[in-house]
C-alpha cells in the first residue's frame, strides 16, 4: 500500500501487496496480444492486452529491438530502465509509475506496462498550479531526482484523478552521470517534506542490503555502477534536505517541453 498521502487519489491499478503480486504475475506470464502501434512515440511502442486465467489487462509494450540508439545511453537498455523505474517507485511506496515488467513479447524482450486510459491533454502544464496536485508533484520531482530522469516532459506526467498523477516514459533514467532534465522545478530550494524524506531513508536502507528484494530486482536490470549511483543520489538528496535548483552548467529542461 502506498505511504504517500495523495488525498482522495486512488491509483488506477491494484496496490495492496497480494493484488499487486497477482497483477505482476499476469503481466509477466500472461498471453500478450498486440492491438495497435502508438504512432507518436520516438521508439516502437505497441498497445496490447495480456490475458490469462480469466483475467486481462490493457498494456503498453516497448520491445528492445524497437529502441532508437542514443549517444549518451547504452544501447538496448531503455526497456530495462522502464522496469527499474517501477521497482524504485514501488519501493518508495509511491503509486506514480504504472506496474511494469520486463518480458518476452511478439517482438522479443521489452517492457510491458499497465495502460492507463487518461486524457493525454491533461498534463503537467495544465494542473501544475492546482494545490491538489502539489504533494504528488513533489513526490515525482523527488523520484526524478534520484532516478536521474533525463526526459521528464510535461506530457510524461498525466492527470489520473483529483490530485492523482501517473508518470510514464521512464526509459531515460539511472545514468551514472548527472542527466536530470525535467519541467518540474517548481519546488527548487524548498525543504523536502518529512514524509517523503522518510520514504527516501527507507529506500536508502533497502538499497544497502545486497540481499534485499529491491537490490536484487534492480541487479537484474541495471549495471552495478548504476545501482550504486542511485544509492548515492538518494543519500545526497537526504543530506541536502531540499529540492535542488536547476543546474547552471547544462540544460535543465527536456525538449520538447510537452
DRENTI-335154 format. One line per 2 residues: number of its first residue (from 1); their letters; for each residue x negated, y negated, z of N, C-alpha, C. Coordinates in pm, 1 decimal, m for minus. Each point is the difference from the previous one (the first is absolute). Layout:
# DRENTI-335154
NUM	a	X:Y:Z:X:Y:Z:X:Y:Z  ...
# end
This chain:
# DRENTI-335154
1	xx	m83.9:119.3:0.0:83.9:m119.3:0.0:m87.7:m124.7:0.0  40.6:m99.5:m73.0:m78.5:m122.0:m9.3:m5.1:m72.0:133.5
3	xx	m120.1:m52.3:34.2:m14.5:m81.6:120.3:16.3:m148.1:m30.9  12.9:m34.5:m125.6:10.5:m139.4:m41.3:144.9:m45.8:8.4
5	xx	22.1:m106.9:74.9:135.2:m53.2:16.2:35.9:m83.2:m122.6  87.4:55.9:m83.3:45.1:m71.5:m118.8:147.2:m35.9:11.3
7	xx	38.3:m35.9:123.2:137.2:m41.1:26.9:97.1:108.6:m44.6  92.9:m34.4:m89.1:101.9:96.6:m40.6:m44.5:84.1:m119.2
9	xx	m126.6:m13.5:m39.1:m47.4:69.8:m117.9:m7.8:150.5:23.0  51.0:74.4:m95.0:m13.1:145.0:m0.7:m65.4:41.1:m130.7
11	xx	m110.4:72.2:8.9:m69.5:42.4:m120.9:91.4:86.3:m85.4  m6.1:m15.9:m133.0:87.4:78.7:m88.5:m53.5:140.1:m25.5
13	xx	m58.4:61.7:100.0:m44.1:139.6:m3.7:m5.6:48.7:144.4  6.4:129.2:24.3:m2.7:50.9:137.7:m135.2:m26.6:65.8
15	xx	2.8:m44.6:126.9:m123.7:m39.5:65.8:m33.5:83.2:123.3  96.5:73.7:56.9:m36.1:81.5:115.8:m90.8:114.1:m44.7
17	xx	m79.8:51.1:91.0:m108.5:91.3:m35.3:48.7:124.3:m73.9  107.6:60.6:46.9:47.0:123.8:m62.0:51.7:m24.9:m141.4
19	xx	83.4:m101.5:m15.2:54.1:m31.1:m132.7:m110.2:m46.5:m93.7  m96.4:m74.0:54.1:m111.0:m46.8:m82.5:m83.9:117.4:m51.1
21	xx	m26.1:96.2:87.0:m77.0:117.7:m41.5:73.2:77.3:m108.2  131.5:11.2:13.1:79.6:70.5:m100.6:m4.1:m73.9:m133.7
23	xx	7.1:m132.5:5.6:m5.4:m79.2:m122.2:m135.7:13.0:m68.4  m106.8:m6.2:76.6:m133.3:12.9:m58.3:m20.7:138.2:m61.2
25	xx	56.9:101.5:63.8:m10.1:135.0:m56.0:74.0:8.9:m133.0  115.8:m64.7:m6.5:75.9:m1.5:m125.7:m79.5:m72.4:m108.7
27	xx	m56.3:m114.6:33.8:m78.4:m75.1:m97.9:m120.9:80.0:m48.2  m58.7:78.2:88.8:m123.4:72.0:m31.4:22.4:127.4:m79.2
29	xx	112.8:68.2:24.0:18.4:133.3:m58.2:124.3:14.9:m85.7  89.3:m100.4:m0.5:122.4:11.0:m79.1:m27.5:m8.0:m148.9
31	xx	99.8:35.7:m77.7:m10.8:m8.6:m146.3:8.4:m146.3:m43.9  m100.3:m43.8:m75.5:m4.8:m138.8:m44.8:38.6:m7.7:m147.0
33	xx	112.3:m66.4:m27.2:47.5:m20.4:m137.4:m2.5:m149.2:m29.5  m52.5:m37.3:m115.9:m9.1:m140.2:m36.7:126.2:m45.7:m70.3
35	xx	40.2:m124.2:29.0:121.4:m54.7:m60.6:m28.1:m121.7:m87.3  m118.4:m58.5:9.3:m29.7:m116.0:m83.4:m134.7:m60.1:32.5
37	xx	m43.1:m91.8:m83.5:m126.5:m70.6:15.8:29.1:m144.1:39.9  m72.6:m49.9:99.7:14.1:m140.1:39.3:m89.1:m82.5:m91.7
39	xx	56.9:m79.8:m89.1:m78.7:m61.8:m107.6:m87.1:m116.1:42.5  31.3:m66.8:113.8:m73.3:m121.5:35.1:m121.7:26.7:88.3
41	xx	m29.8:124.1:28.9:m114.3:32.5:85.0:m129.9:m3.8:m80.2  m109.5:m39.6:65.9:m129.6:m5.6:m66.9:m58.8:139.4:m19.3
43	xx	38.9:95.5:86.3:m39.6:139.4:m14.9:125.4:82.3:m30.5  m18.7:120.5:m49.0:116.5:83.7:m30.4:74.8:32.9:128.7
45	xx	126.4:m36.9:2.6:84.2:18.7:117.7:134.7:54.0:m45.2  42.6:110.0:63.2:122.7:67.2:m40.5:101.6:1.0:113.6
47	xx	125.6:m11.7:m37.5:108.8:30.4:91.9:29.1:148.7:m9.9  39.1:58.4:112.0:27.6:142.4:m1.4:88.0:39.9:116.5
49	xx	17.3:128.7:12.4:79.3:55.3:109.5:m67.9:126.3:50.3  m14.8:9.6:130.5:m53.8:120.4:63.1:115.8:71.8:67.8
51	xx	11.8:128.4:m26.6:111.8:76.0:55.6:m48.5:134.5:53.5  75.4:49.7:97.2:m31.0:130.2:57.3:85.7:28.2:120.5
53	xx	42.5:125.6:14.1:81.4:44.8:113.2:122.4:m88.4:21.9  66.0:m33.5:m109.3:124.8:m74.9:8.7:m16.1:m148.6:22.4
55	xx	m121.8:m49.2:m1.4:m23.8:m142.7:20.5:m67.5:m58.3:m123.7  18.2:m128.7:m20.8:m69.0:m68.8:m108.7:m21.4:m144.8:39.3
57	xx	m104.7:m57.9:m56.7:m31.6:m138.8:30.0:m65.8:m62.7:m122.2  34.5:m125.7:m27.3:m60.6:m73.2:m110.5:m140.5:m43.4:39.5
59	xx	m92.5:5.6:m96.6:m140.0:m29.5:30.0:m64.5:m81.0:m111.4  m115.3:m56.8:33.8:m89.6:m63.6:m96.7:m125.6:85.7:m5.6
61	xx	m36.5:40.9:m120.0:m114.6:89.8:m21.6:m105.7:m73.4:m80.7  m122.6:m8.7:55.4:m111.0:m67.6:m66.2:m113.1:100.7:m20.9
63	xx	m8.5:60.7:m117.2:m104.6:99.8:m24.2:m139.2:m63.2:m9.4  m98.0:70.1:53.1:m137.4:m49.6:m2.7:m47.2:m22.8:m142.6
65	xx	36.4:89.0:m90.6:m47.9:m13.3:m136.9:58.1:m122.3:m71.1  101.4:m62.2:57.9:58.8:m119.8:m59.1:m54.1:m129.3:58.8
67	xx	m102.0:11.2:86.8:m57.7:m119.4:60.7:m95.1:m70.9:m96.0  14.5:m129.4:m8.7:m90.7:m79.6:m82.2:m130.7:m20.5:75.2
69	xx	m114.5:29.9:m61.1:m129.5:m18.0:68.9:m21.2:m145.6:41.2  m56.7:m18.2:118.7:m29.0:m133.1:52.2:m149.9:m13.4:24.2
71	xx	m47.9:m123.0:m8.5:m142.4:m23.4:18.9:m41.4:20.3:145.1  85.5:m43.5:94.6:m41.6:m5.5:140.0:57.8:109.3:89.4
73	xx	75.9:94.2:m54.8:49.4:112.1:78.6:m41.5:130.6:m67.4  m35.8:102.2:78.2:m37.4:128.9:m59.3:113.2:56.0:m86.1
75	xx	m36.6:63.1:m110.0:99.8:54.4:m91.4:77.0:114.7:65.9  125.5:11.0:m42.6:85.8:112.3:39.7:22.2:8.3:151.0
77	xx	10.9:m116.2:65.6:20.5:0.6:145.7:123.3:m77.1:45.0  69.9:m67.0:m91.9:109.8:m87.8:42.4:114.8:78.3:63.5
79	xx	31.3:116.4:m54.8:107.8:80.9:56.7:m33.7:43.0:142.0  m126.3:32.9:23.6:m42.5:38.3:135.4:15.4:m117.7:96.0
81	xx	m30.2:m118.4:m48.7:10.9:m119.0:84.6:146.9:m31.9:32.0  88.3:27.8:m95.1:144.2:m15.7:26.5:43.1:90.0:115.7
83	xx	m44.8:125.7:m3.8:36.3:94.2:105.9:m64.8:m39.2:131.9  m124.1:m47.7:m4.3:m69.4:m41.2:121.8:69.0:m119.8:65.4
85	xx	54.4:m90.4:m81.3:69.5:m117.0:54.2:120.0:43.0:83.9  72.4:99.8:m47.3:114.1:48.1:77.8:m46.7:61.0:131.5
87	xx	m107.4:77.3:m4.0:m49.8:64.9:122.1:m37.7:m104.6:104.7  m68.7:m105.2:m42.1:m40.0:m104.4:93.3:121.5:m73.6:55.0
89	xx	94.4:m33.3:m86.5:119.8:m71.1:44.6:80.8:84.9:97.8  11.0:128.7:m28.3:71.8:91.4:89.1:m71.5:12.0:134.2
91	xx	m133.6:4.4:m3.1:m77.6:9.8:122.5:19.2:m123.6:88.4  20.4:m114.7:m63.6:28.1:m122.6:74.4:140.7:m1.3:58.6
93	xx	87.4:84.4:m53.7:138.7:1.5:44.1:85.9:m101.6:m71.6  m46.6:m44.9:m118.2:69.8:m105.3:m74.2:62.7:58.8:m125.6
95	xx	130.3:m13.3:m13.0:71.2:53.7:m116.6:5.7:m104.6:m110.4  m114.8:m26.2:m58.7:m10.9:m97.4:m108.0:m29.5:67.3:m133.9
97	xx	m89.2:98.4:0.0:m36.7:72.2:m121.9:87.1:124.3:m12.8  69.5:17.9:m111.7:84.3:119.1:m16.6:m82.8:128.1:7.7
99	xx	58.7:109.0:51.3:m70.9:128.1:6.5:m63.7:35.9:m133.4  m127.7:38.4:5.2:m80.5:23.3:m120.2:m88.8:120.9:21.3
101	xx	m11.0:85.0:m99.5:m90.0:115.5:5.9:m82.3:6.1:m127.9  m106.9:78.0:5.0:m79.9:31.0:m118.4:29.0:144.5:m37.4
103	xx	43.1:21.7:m123.6:37.2:135.1:m42.4:m13.0:11.9:m152.0  19.5:121.8:m48.5:m2.2:25.1:m143.0:139.6:m16.5:m58.7
105	xx	7.1:m69.9:m113.1:125.9:m20.1:m70.2:m14.1:37.2:m145.8  96.9:m37.4:m82.2:m2.8:36.1:m142.5:m123.9:m50.6:m74.8
107	xx	m59.3:m109.1:46.4:m118.7:m54.4:m64.8:m123.7:12.6:89.7  m1.5:101.1:83.3:m114.4:22.1:87.1:18.2:m63.8:136.9
109	xx	m107.9:0.1:76.9:8.0:m54.1:135.3:23.8:m150.0:m2.9  73.8:m45.2:100.2:30.6:m140.9:10.6:74.3:m28.1:128.9
111	xx	30.5:m124.5:22.4:77.8:m37.8:117.8:148.8:12.3:m31.0  75.1:46.3:98.5:145.5:8.8:m9.5:56.9:m73.2:120.9
113	xx	77.2:m103.2:m26.2:53.1:m86.1:104.8:151.8:m10.0:m10.9  63.9:m5.8:115.6:144.7:m22.2:1.6:34.5:m125.8:m79.1
115	xx	98.1:10.7:m89.0:47.6:m116.7:m72.9:110.5:m66.2:81.0  m17.9:m127.7:28.5:99.5:m77.6:73.9:63.8:m98.0:m97.1
117	xx	127.5:13.3:m18.6:71.9:m83.0:m96.9:34.3:m134.6:63.0  m82.0:m99.3:m27.4:21.1:m134.3:53.2:m2.1:m99.8:m115.2
119	xx	40.5:m121.5:29.5:0.0:m107.1:m98.4:m144.0:m44.6:m25.0  m52.9:24.1:m118.8:m137.8:m35.5:m31.3:m21.8:m151.9:0.3
121	xx	107.0:m76.4:m6.3:m12.1:m145.5:2.7:1.0:m56.4:142.0  26.3:84.5:99.2:m2.9:m42.3:140.4:m135.7:36.3:57.5
123	xx	m100.2:m82.5:m31.0:m137.5:27.9:37.7:m50.3:m104.3:99.3  m125.3:9.8:36.9:m60.1:m83.6:104.2:34.4:m147.3:m13.6
125	xx	m11.4:m54.1:m119.3:19.1:m143.9:m16.0:145.5:m42.7:16.0  92.2:94.5:0.6:141.0:m34.9:16.4:44.3:4.4:145.7
127	xx	m77.4:64.5:87.9:43.3:8.3:140.8:m110.6:m34.4:99.6  m113.1:m48.6:m44.9:m113.6:m25.8:89.5:33.6:m99.9:110.7
129	xx	93.6:m93.2:m27.4:32.9:m102.8:98.2:112.5:42.4:94.3  57.4:117.1:m21.4:110.6:48.0:83.5:m56.7:56.7:130.6
131	xx	36.5:m57.5:115.9:m55.3:47.8:127.4:26.6:148.0:26.7  104.2:54.9:m60.4:33.2:140.6:23.5:m110.1:92.7:m51.4
133	xx	m79.5:m47.5:m94.9:m103.5:83.9:m59.7:m139.2:m25.7:58.3  m8.9:m90.6:94.3:m130.9:m41.7:50.8:m79.5:117.2:56.0
135	xx	60.5:78.7:88.9:m75.3:107.2:63.9:m42.1:107.8:m100.4  88.1:35.6:m92.0:m35.2:100.4:m100.4:m113.3:m50.8:m89.2
137	xx	3.2:m127.8:m35.7:m106.1:m56.2:m82.9:m131.4:m9.7:77.3  7.2:m28.7:129.4:m121.3:1.6:81.5:m61.4:140.1:0.4
139	xx	83.7:100.2:17.1:m49.3:137.6:0.1:m63.7:35.2:m134.5  63.9:m41.0:m108.8:m55.3:30.6:m131.7:m132.1:m73.6:m21.9
141	xx	m9.5:m123.1:49.7:m125.8:m74.0:m11.4:m112.0:72.1:74.5  30.8:54.2:117.0:m98.8:75.9:76.8:m36.5:128.7:m73.3
143	xx	100.7:67.8:m51.2:m26.5:123.4:m74.3:m92.1:m27.3:m118.5  30.0:m103.8:m77.9:m82.2:m31.0:m116.7:m142.0:m38.3:40.3
145	xx	m14.2:m65.2:115.2:m132.7:m37.2:48.9:m84.5:124.3:26.8  54.9:94.8:74.3:m80.9:116.7:35.9:m13.6:97.2:m117.0
147	xx	101.3:4.4:m87.7:m8.1:86.2:m118.2:m83.5:m64.0:m110.2  m34.3:m128.6:17.7:m81.7:m71.6:m97.9:69.5:m0.5:m136.2
149	xx	127.1:m38.5:2.2:80.8:1.8:m121.4:m46.3:m108.8:m97.3  m40.3:41.0:m116.6:m51.5:m93.6:m99.7:107.5:m51.4:m94.5
151	xx	126.8:34.4:25.4:102.3:m35.4:m98.9:139.8:m9.5:61.2  15.0:m76.7:109.8:133.3:m17.6:57.7:71.5:m114.9:m70.1
153	xx	64.2:33.3:m109.7:81.9:m97.2:m71.5:133.4:m19.0:71.4  67.6:m111.2:m32.2:131.6:m23.2:57.7:99.2:107.2:m37.7
155	xx	m12.1:53.9:m120.9:89.7:104.9:m46.6:m29.9:136.9:57.4  m107.1:11.8:78.4:m30.9:125.5:68.4:54.5:0.3:141.7
157	xx	72.9:m104.1:35.5:63.8:m12.3:131.2:146.8:m32.6:m25.3  86.5:98.9:20.4:139.1:m10.4:m41.9:96.0:6.3:118.6
159	xx	110.0:m69.2:m14.4:101.9:m1.7:104.8:81.6:128.0:m4.9  16.7:61.9:117.3:78.7:123.2:8.8:109.4:m10.9:104.5
161	xx	39.9:m121.3:34.0:103.3:m21.7:100.0:m32.9:m124.2:79.5  82.7:m31.9:100.0:m22.9:m118.1:82.1:m124.0:19.6:85.9
163	xx	m104.2:m75.5:m27.7:m123.0:9.4:76.2:m85.6:120.1:m34.3  41.5:77.0:m98.1:m68.0:124.5:m34.8:m66.6:m13.5:m136.9
165	xx	m125.4:41.1:m8.3:m72.2:m2.4:m126.3:m63.0:135.6:m27.0  m30.9:24.4:m127.2:m79.4:116.7:m35.2:m120.0:m47.9:m81.5
167	xx	m110.5:68.0:17.8:m124.1:m34.6:m67.9:m32.9:109.2:m100.9  m19.0:m39.4:m124.4:m30.0:95.9:m106.1:m131.9:m36.5:m67.6
169	xx	m51.0:93.1:m81.0:m121.3:m21.5:m79.6:m122.0:m28.6:87.8  m40.2:100.9:76.5:m117.4:m11.5:86.6:m122.2:71.0:m58.8
171	xx	m8.2:12.5:m132.6:m109.8:72.6:m61.6:m135.1:m67.5:15.2  m0.7:m132.8:14.4:m127.3:m72.7:8.7:m31.6:m34.6:145.4
173	xx	m15.5:103.1:80.0:m29.9:m15.4:141.9:m121.8:83.1:38.2  m53.6:m29.2:118.5:m102.2:81.9:66.5:m137.7:m6.7:m64.7
175	xx	m27.8:m105.7:m75.1:m135.4:m17.3:m51.4:m94.4:m29.8:117.0  m125.8:39.8:m11.7:m95.2:m23.0:108.8:m42.3:m146.6:8.8
177	xx	7.7:m74.1:m110.1:m35.4:m141.9:0.2:126.8:m84.2:12.8  m14.2:m120.9:53.2:115.2:m87.3:20.9:66.3:m32.8:m133.2
179	xx	127.7:36.5:m9.8:74.4:m20.5:m124.4:136.2:m65.4:23.1  31.7:m36.6:123.2:135.2:m44.0:32.0:44.8:m113.8:m90.6
181	xx	104.4:28.7:m78.0:65.9:m99.4:m83.0:149.8:16.6:23.3  61.8:m102.7:52.1:139.6:10.5:40.0:69.7:m134.9:m10.3
183	xx	131.5:4.1:m14.8:78.4:m123.8:2.9:41.7:m35.5:142.8  m23.2:89.4:95.0:49.7:m21.7:136.9:m111.3:m58.8:86.5
185	xx	m18.1:m131.8:m9.7:m94.0:m71.4:85.3:75.6:m92.0:96.2  128.3:19.8:13.9:84.6:m89.8:77.4:m37.8:m8.0:147.8
187	xx	m65.1:103.6:52.7:m26.9:6.4:143.9:m146.5:m27.2:33.2  m76.1:m49.6:m96.1:m143.2:m22.2:18.8:m27.1:m81.4:126.8
189	xx	m89.6:50.5:83.7:m38.2:m69.1:122.6:89.0:26.8:119.1  116.5:60.5:m20.7:91.0:28.7:110.0:m46.6:124.5:76.9
191	xx	31.6:8.1:130.4:m37.0:118.9:77.4:75.5:122.8:m49.5  m65.4:115.3:7.0:70.1:124.4:m30.4:102.6:26.5:109.0
193	xx	124.9:29.2:m35.0:98.5:36.4:101.5:m47.6:120.6:81.0  30.9:0.0:128.4:m51.2:103.2:90.7:41.8:139.6:m42.4
195	xx	123.5:16.1:m49.4:44.9:134.0:m36.4:m73.4:51.2:m124.3  m29.5:m89.1:m94.5:m74.7:42.7:m117.6:m143.0:35.2:38.4
197	xx	m58.5:m77.5:89.6:m135.2:29.6:46.4:m4.5:134.7:72.8  103.6:30.8:76.3:4.8:128.4:70.2:5.2:116.0:m98.7
199	xx	74.4:m17.3:m107.9:6.0:103.7:m103.3:m135.8:15.8:m69.1  m68.6:m111.8:m22.4:m134.0:5.8:m57.6:m96.3:74.0:92.1
201	xx	9.6:m25.4:128.6:m87.0:66.3:96.4:23.1:150.4:m1.9  124.3:39.7:m9.7:30.9:144.0:m6.5:m57.6:61.9:m126.9
203	xx	9.2:m72.9:m112.1:m57.5:49.5:m124.6:m151.8:10.5:11.8  m63.1:m99.1:61.7:m145.2:3.5:17.6:m41.9:126.0:75.5
205	xx	72.2:32.4:105.8:m31.8:119.0:77.7:25.9:126.3:m80.3  105.0:m2.4:m79.1:33.3:115.2:m83.7:m109.1:24.9:m103.8
207	xx	m49.0:m105.9:m61.9:m103.1:13.9:m101.6:m133.3:44.8:59.0  m21.3:m30.3:128.5:m124.7:39.5:65.1:m5.2:149.6:28.3
209	xx	114.7:64.8:m2.2:8.7:144.1:26.7:m9.9:76.3:m130.9  m116.2:57.9:m26.1:m21.8:71.4:m126.7:91.5:119.6:m15.7
211	xx	51.8:50.4:110.2:90.5:114.9:m6.1:146.6:m41.9:0.5  25.7:m129.8:4.5:137.3:m48.5:2.9:68.2:12.8:m135.1
213	xx	131.6:1.4:1.9:76.1:23.1:m123.1:m20.5:m112.5:m101.0  m7.4:m124.8:45.5:m17.8:m111.3:m93.3:m136.7:6.3:m66.0
215	xx	m104.1:24.4:79.2:m135.5:7.7:m54.1:m10.5:113.0:m101.1  56.6:114.6:31.7:m9.0:115.7:m89.8:79.2:m24.4:m128.2
217	xx	116.6:m63.0:12.3:80.3:m27.8:m119.6:m71.0:m98.2:m92.3  m63.7:m100.7:57.3:m71.1:m97.5:m82.0:m125.3:59.2:m62.5
219	xx	m62.0:95.1:68.9:m121.5:62.3:m52.3:25.5:72.6:m131.7  124.4:42.7:m21.9:34.4:68.5:m124.5:27.4:m97.0:m113.8
221	xx	4.3:m129.7:31.2:38.6:m99.6:m100.0:m105.8:m107.1:m24.7  m75.7:m33.6:102.8:m99.3:m107.1:m8.4:m139.7:54.7:25.2
223	xx	m99.8:m69.7:m52.0:m137.8:34.3:32.3:m27.4:m34.3:146.4  m100.5:64.3:56.5:m32.7:m22.9:140.7:m33.3:m146.1:27.1
225	xx	m70.6:m65.1:m92.0:m35.4:m139.9:22.3:122.0:m91.3:m7.7  102.3:40.6:m75.4:123.6:m78.7:m6.0:78.9:12.1:129.6
227	xx	2.7:118.7:58.4:67.5:17.8:128.3:m74.1:m74.5:109.4  m133.0:2.9:m4.8:m79.7:m74.6:96.7:25.7:m149.2:m11.7
229	xx	8.1:m49.3:m124.4:27.1:m141.8:m21.9:138.8:m37.8:51.3  96.5:88.3:m16.3:134.5:m24.2:52.4:m5.1:m18.0:151.8
231	xx	m69.3:90.5:66.2:m9.6:m9.2:145.7:m67.8:m129.7:41.8  m103.5:m40.7:m71.9:m69.3:m124.4:32.5:90.5:m120.3:m17.6
233	xx	83.9:2.1:m102.8:92.7:m112.2:m20.1:103.4:m6.4:111.6  45.7:115.7:47.1:93.6:1.9:112.5:m66.2:m60.1:124.2
235	xx	m122.3:42.3:28.0:m72.8:m51.5:116.0:m22.8:m149.9:m12.5  m35.2:m46.0:m120.3:m23.9:m142.2:m22.0:127.3:m82.0:18.1
237	xx	112.4:53.3:m47.1:127.9:m70.8:14.9:36.3:m14.5:147.5  m24.2:105.2:77.5:28.5:m5.7:143.4:m92.4:m99.2:69.2
239	xx	m126.9:0.0:m38.2:m95.7:m91.3:61.6:33.5:m145.4:m32.5  42.0:m26.1:m123.3:35.2:m136.7:m39.4:124.6:m47.7:72.3
241	xx	100.0:88.2:7.3:121.8:m34.7:71.8:90.8:m98.3:m72.0  m36.1:m35.8:m122.7:80.2:m94.1:m77.1:10.9:47.5:m144.5
243	xx	98.4:m52.1:m69.7:9.3:23.3:m143.7:m113.0:m77.0:m68.7  m63.5:58.4:m100.4:m113.8:m66.5:m63.2:42.3:m116.9:m88.4
245	xx	m94.7:m89.7:m22.3:16.7:m106.4:m98.8:m40.2:53.7:m137.0  52.0:m57.5:m106.9:m42.7:42.7:m133.7:m150.8:m20.4:m17.3
247	xx	m70.0:95.1:m58.7:m144.4:m17.3:m20.5:m28.5:m111.5:m99.9  m112.0:m68.5:20.5:m37.5:m110.5:m88.9:m101.2:41.6:m105.1
249	xx	m57.3:120.3:15.4:m105.1:42.2:m92.0:49.4:91.1:m111.7  129.9:23.8:m6.1:56.6:81.9:m106.7:148.9:m31.4:m11.6
251	xx	61.3:50.2:m105.4:141.7:m28.5:m24.6:87.9:77.6:97.9  80.8:m69.5:81.5:79.6:68.6:101.0:138.0:44.7:m47.6
253	xx	41.0:m43.4:m119.5:133.5:31.4:m50.7:m9.1:95.7:m118.2  98.9:89.9:m13.5:4.3:86.3:m118.4:54.5:m78.0:m118.3
255	xx	m10.3:60.2:m117.8:59.4:m61.2:m118.2:56.5:110.0:m90.0  125.9:m19.0:m45.6:88.8:m112.4:32.7:47.0:7.2:143.9
257	xx	59.5:m109.2:47.3:41.5:m5.1:140.3:119.2:91.4:26.7  84.6:20.3:m99.3:116.8:88.6:14.7:m22.7:128.5:m80.3
# end
